[in-house]
């Protein structure tokens, strides 16, 4: 438990449940007439769904959006079953620049846009009925229709905001922080603050308090820090929650129970918003303890023992897949509180279970573990630095397990070199480095783990 989880503290600006985003009066329902670009509905907010209806095969609906800085427009159109609706994206003048006209529901697509005015046209290919349109795009803080209201977060979600109430649109650069739990690592958080471009920092959690607000803001370099407490899928799909996350310059998932994050976030609005930050907006996303445990392509949902009993039944150890989609963490599974809980057997079985249950290639499967008080920062090219008081282990396999089968103890021996472990100590200045693209580093030492009939040896 970190100092960020000890006290609730007083909420910033009182017990408000309002996000402090200065947003447009977000359009939620289509209004007629909007049958041409000159009649287009305005007030479409990035990441906020609008519902509408196509009344006939000749009906069309138009929406106007203003892209404030160059970036990606991401459009998602879902509709009633039994009909087929399409969308087209236009610049302010000229013909459409992209469209989606397939049998898919939803119809999704992206366009790399320059700053300017764009229009979305929804039309029928066959049939008439209802639809939901959701577009994400660089909107900044200037309301497209000149009005300004705050979106309302569900009761209990907003744990307060420290810093500037008025949001700040910034240019972000992507990356991930993996922190092993225990004492937080200042330098890793400062790295995220820099990557945010000085924007608005959002902390996500499913238990705990707003203790991170003052700590992160006090490290400097951000406009504000806000904590959201999300304890249900309904809250995770709330439009204001999703919008607040997508508008963030950086997001950090606190410690707790990773099963909550998986159950509430995966495949829901929050999970989609996190993947938007990672892959479209290119903003830093990190986490500690449970917040680190869900960052890789493969993840453990919780509950595995810390002792060697896991090696006697590796195929039964629970492993999930594809919660967050981060290219630098493809084929990676993580573990936390590592040296403190002697979790070498656990991480070994996570790797083995990923191979058995998901067909992960032994040559590609990777493990990253973090001790308490230790963090690794990883940029979008895979370049990493290690900070803190403990070690980060980067684990790879030298071959496939000899015995990996139901009702059998694990043997992963391979002449005592089954798993190659490059261990990098953390420092205050991040002198130890690692490159995930080449899986090689500097400032560390090489060790080997191997298992024979459920008995593990660590060299």
Secondary structure, DSSP 8 states (H G I E B T S, - for coil): --GGGS-----TTSS--B----B-----B--S---SGGG-B----TT--EEEEE-STT-EEEEEEEE-SSEEEEEEEEE-TT-EEEEEEEESSSSEEEEE-SS-SSEEEEEEE-SEEEEEEEEEEE--EEEEEEEE---TTS-TTS--B--B--TTTEEEEEE-SS--------EEEEE-SSS--HHHHHHHHHHTTS-EEEEEESSS-STHHHHHHHTSS-SEEEEEE--SHHHHT-HHHHHHHHT-SEEEE-SS-HHHHHHHHTTSHHHHHHHHIIIII--EEEEETHHHHTSSSEE--S---SSGGGGGSGGGS--EE-SS--GGGTTEEEE-STGGGT-HHHHHHHHHHHHHHH---TTT-EEEEE-TTEEEEEETTSEEEEEESSEEEEEEESS--SB--TTS--BB-TTTTSEEEEEEE-BTT--EEEETTTTEEESEEEEEEEEETTEEEE-
